[in-house]
Amino acid sequence: MLPLSEKVNKTFEDWLLEHDKTCPFKLRLNQGAIGGRFTYKYTPTSLGIVAKIECGCGSEVDVTDYSEW
């Protein structure tokens, strides 16, 4: 996993606060012993790396800091 900047972490945390209100995975107590709720997806492009974080429920947030491109 690539390190995430403070700005990217803030974007993810803001999204997560709203997402957790309705996420069926968050509402269930049996999430598994090792977690696995989130998938971090990195797609290299000619301009930079696109970073997306996907919840096990299928919802996804683009946390790419396009200002760094």
Z-matrix of the N, CA and C atoms (Angstrom, degrees):
N
C 1 1.445
C 2 1.527 1 108.98
N 3 1.313 2 115.82 1 135.89
C 4 1.453 3 121.41 2 177.92
C 5 1.524 4 109.97 3 -77.90
N 6 1.323 5 117.10 4 149.01
C 7 1.471 6 118.72 5 177.27
C 8 1.534 7 110.17 6 -68.55
N 9 1.324 8 116.05 7 144.42
C 10 1.461 9 121.60 8 179.80
C 11 1.518 10 109.62 9 -107.07
N 12 1.324 11 116.32 10 136.79
C 13 1.464 12 120.97 11 -179.88
C 14 1.524 13 110.25 12 -72.04
N 15 1.326 14 115.70 13 168.97
C 16 1.466 15 120.27 14 178.76
C 17 1.524 16 111.64 15 -61.95
N 18 1.336 17 116.74 16 -38.25
C 19 1.461 18 121.42 17 179.75
C 20 1.530 19 110.42 18 -64.13
N 21 1.330 20 116.45 19 -42.29
C 22 1.466 21 121.30 20 179.00
C 23 1.521 22 109.99 21 -67.18
N 24 1.321 23 117.40 22 -42.64
C 25 1.466 24 120.74 23 177.52
C 26 1.518 25 111.07 24 -60.30
N 27 1.316 26 117.57 25 -39.83
C 28 1.467 27 122.24 26 179.27
C 29 1.525 28 110.23 27 -64.53
N 30 1.338 29 116.79 28 -42.82
C 31 1.464 30 120.94 29 177.68
C 32 1.518 31 110.30 30 -59.45
N 33 1.339 32 116.86 31 -45.27
C 34 1.459 33 121.54 32 179.78
C 35 1.526 34 111.32 33 -65.15
N 36 1.322 35 117.41 34 -44.63
C 37 1.465 36 121.07 35 -179.23
C 38 1.524 37 111.74 36 -62.24
N 39 1.336 38 117.44 37 -40.99
C 40 1.468 39 121.32 38 178.50
C 41 1.527 40 110.60 39 -63.66
N 42 1.342 41 115.83 40 -44.51
C 43 1.458 42 120.26 41 178.01
C 44 1.526 43 110.81 42 -62.97
N 45 1.324 44 116.62 43 -42.73
C 46 1.459 45 121.80 44 -176.42
C 47 1.527 46 112.00 45 -64.07
N 48 1.324 47 117.45 46 -37.93
C 49 1.460 48 120.56 47 178.19
C 50 1.525 49 111.47 48 -58.96
N 51 1.330 50 116.80 49 -42.17
C 52 1.459 51 120.93 50 178.80
C 53 1.526 52 111.17 51 -75.44
N 54 1.315 53 116.94 52 -41.76
C 55 1.455 54 121.70 53 -176.96
C 56 1.530 55 112.28 54 -64.72
N 57 1.311 56 117.28 55 -38.83
C 58 1.463 57 121.39 56 -177.87
C 59 1.524 58 113.61 57 -62.80
N 60 1.325 59 117.04 58 -18.89
C 61 1.468 60 120.51 59 -179.84
C 62 1.522 61 111.92 60 -68.73
N 63 1.335 62 116.98 61 -25.53
C 64 1.461 63 120.36 62 -176.15
C 65 1.524 64 113.87 63 -126.88
N 66 1.297 65 118.89 64 -3.86
C 67 1.468 66 121.87 65 -175.30
C 68 1.529 67 111.16 66 -69.26
N 69 1.331 68 117.57 67 124.81
C 70 1.467 69 119.50 68 178.77
C 71 1.531 70 112.34 69 -66.64
N 72 1.322 71 118.01 70 -27.28
C 73 1.466 72 120.39 71 178.44
C 74 1.519 73 111.07 72 -71.25
N 75 1.324 74 117.52 73 -36.26
C 76 1.457 75 121.42 74 178.82
C 77 1.533 76 110.42 75 -71.18
N 78 1.322 77 115.78 76 -35.12
C 79 1.456 78 120.46 77 -176.42
C 80 1.528 79 112.39 78 -75.36
N 81 1.336 80 117.46 79 -21.64
C 82 1.466 81 120.76 80 177.31
C 83 1.522 82 109.49 81 -85.97
N 84 1.291 83 117.03 82 144.09
C 85 1.464 84 121.04 83 179.62
C 86 1.519 85 111.73 84 -86.57
N 87 1.330 86 118.70 85 -20.56
C 88 1.456 87 121.44 86 -177.19
C 89 1.529 88 111.23 87 -94.03
N 90 1.332 89 116.51 88 71.89
C 91 1.461 90 121.77 89 -178.22
C 92 1.522 91 112.57 90 -88.42
N 93 1.292 92 118.61 91 -3.78
C 94 1.452 93 120.80 92 -179.05
C 95 1.513 94 111.34 93 103.41
N 96 1.307 95 114.91 94 154.61
C 97 1.457 96 120.27 95 -175.80
C 98 1.526 97 112.97 96 -73.42
N 99 1.325 98 118.03 97 -29.16
C 100 1.464 99 120.17 98 -176.33
C 101 1.517 100 112.78 99 -110.74
N 102 1.307 101 117.17 100 13.71
C 103 1.460 102 120.16 101 178.70
C 104 1.518 103 110.66 102 80.38
N 105 1.313 104 116.63 103 -120.50
C 106 1.448 105 120.29 104 -179.07
C 107 1.512 106 113.28 105 85.07
N 108 1.305 107 116.77 106 14.79
C 109 1.462 108 120.00 107 -178.46
C 110 1.525 109 112.14 108 -71.56
N 111 1.318 110 117.59 109 -31.22
C 112 1.459 111 120.65 110 -175.10
C 113 1.523 112 111.99 111 -115.10
N 114 1.338 113 114.45 112 142.53
C 115 1.447 114 122.35 113 174.09
C 116 1.521 115 107.26 114 -116.51
N 117 1.322 116 116.00 115 126.88
C 118 1.456 117 121.83 116 178.60
C 119 1.522 118 107.48 117 -97.74
N 120 1.332 119 116.38 118 119.68
C 121 1.465 120 121.07 119 -176.31
C 122 1.532 121 109.51 120 -115.68
N 123 1.317 122 115.14 121 125.54
C 124 1.459 123 121.69 122 179.46
C 125 1.522 124 108.74 123 -118.24
N 126 1.338 125 116.30 124 128.70
C 127 1.451 126 121.77 125 179.59
C 128 1.524 127 108.45 126 -122.58
N 129 1.329 128 117.68 127 111.08
C 130 1.461 129 119.74 128 178.27
C 131 1.529 130 110.60 129 -73.36
N 132 1.321 131 115.51 130 137.64
C 133 1.467 132 121.81 131 174.88
C 134 1.517 133 107.44 132 -128.49
N 135 1.310 134 116.85 133 176.09
C 136 1.465 135 119.76 134 179.00
C 137 1.523 136 112.06 135 -70.85
N 138 1.334 137 117.83 136 -16.54
C 139 1.461 138 121.53 137 -179.69
C 140 1.522 139 113.52 138 -97.99
N 141 1.315 140 117.01 139 -28.05
C 142 1.456 141 121.69 140 -177.45
C 143 1.514 142 109.97 141 169.59
N 144 1.307 143 116.60 142 -166.08
C 145 1.455 144 121.68 143 -178.17
C 146 1.525 145 109.84 144 -106.92
N 147 1.323 146 116.29 145 125.69
C 148 1.461 147 122.15 146 175.54
C 149 1.523 148 106.90 147 -86.02
N 150 1.328 149 116.92 148 128.51
C 151 1.466 150 122.35 149 -178.81
C 152 1.519 151 109.80 150 -118.14
N 153 1.329 152 115.11 151 124.72
C 154 1.463 153 121.03 152 177.10
C 155 1.514 154 108.14 153 -129.65
N 156 1.323 155 115.25 154 146.18
C 157 1.463 156 121.23 155 177.16
C 158 1.518 157 106.80 156 -120.44
N 159 1.342 158 115.56 157 126.43
C 160 1.459 159 121.55 158 -177.03
C 161 1.516 160 110.17 159 -115.09
N 162 1.315 161 115.45 160 132.82
C 163 1.462 162 122.16 161 175.62
C 164 1.528 163 108.42 162 -81.75
N 165 1.302 164 117.19 163 157.10
C 166 1.450 165 122.12 164 178.11
C 167 1.513 166 113.63 165 -59.77
N 168 1.328 167 117.38 166 -21.48
C 169 1.466 168 121.14 167 179.53
C 170 1.523 169 111.88 168 -79.77
N 171 1.340 170 116.96 169 -8.96
C 172 1.455 171 120.94 170 178.94
C 173 1.513 172 114.36 171 106.19
N 174 1.313 173 118.18 172 -15.46
C 175 1.459 174 121.54 173 178.33
C 176 1.527 175 109.30 174 -71.71
N 177 1.326 176 116.49 175 146.38
C 178 1.457 177 120.72 176 -172.54
C 179 1.525 178 110.20 177 -141.00
N 180 1.327 179 116.14 178 149.58
C 181 1.457 180 121.70 179 175.91
C 182 1.531 181 108.39 180 -129.73
N 183 1.331 182 115.22 181 136.61
C 184 1.464 183 121.71 182 175.71
C 185 1.527 184 106.71 183 -89.38
N 186 1.321 185 116.78 184 114.73
C 187 1.471 186 121.03 185 -177.11
C 188 1.528 187 111.60 186 -107.01
N 189 1.320 188 116.86 187 15.29
C 190 1.459 189 121.04 188 -178.92
C 191 1.522 190 110.17 189 -63.52
N 192 1.330 191 116.35 190 133.44
C 193 1.463 192 121.36 191 175.39
C 194 1.523 193 107.49 192 -92.85
N 195 1.333 194 115.85 193 88.12
C 196 1.452 195 120.99 194 -175.60
C 197 1.529 196 112.58 195 -67.86
N 198 1.329 197 117.97 196 -15.71
C 199 1.462 198 120.06 197 178.54
C 200 1.522 199 112.01 198 -69.45
N 201 1.344 200 116.91 199 -17.28
C 202 1.460 201 121.00 200 178.99
C 203 1.531 202 112.57 201 -85.37
N 204 1.331 203 117.08 202 -5.64
C 205 1.457 204 120.01 203 -177.92
C 206 1.483 205 111.40 204 -81.25
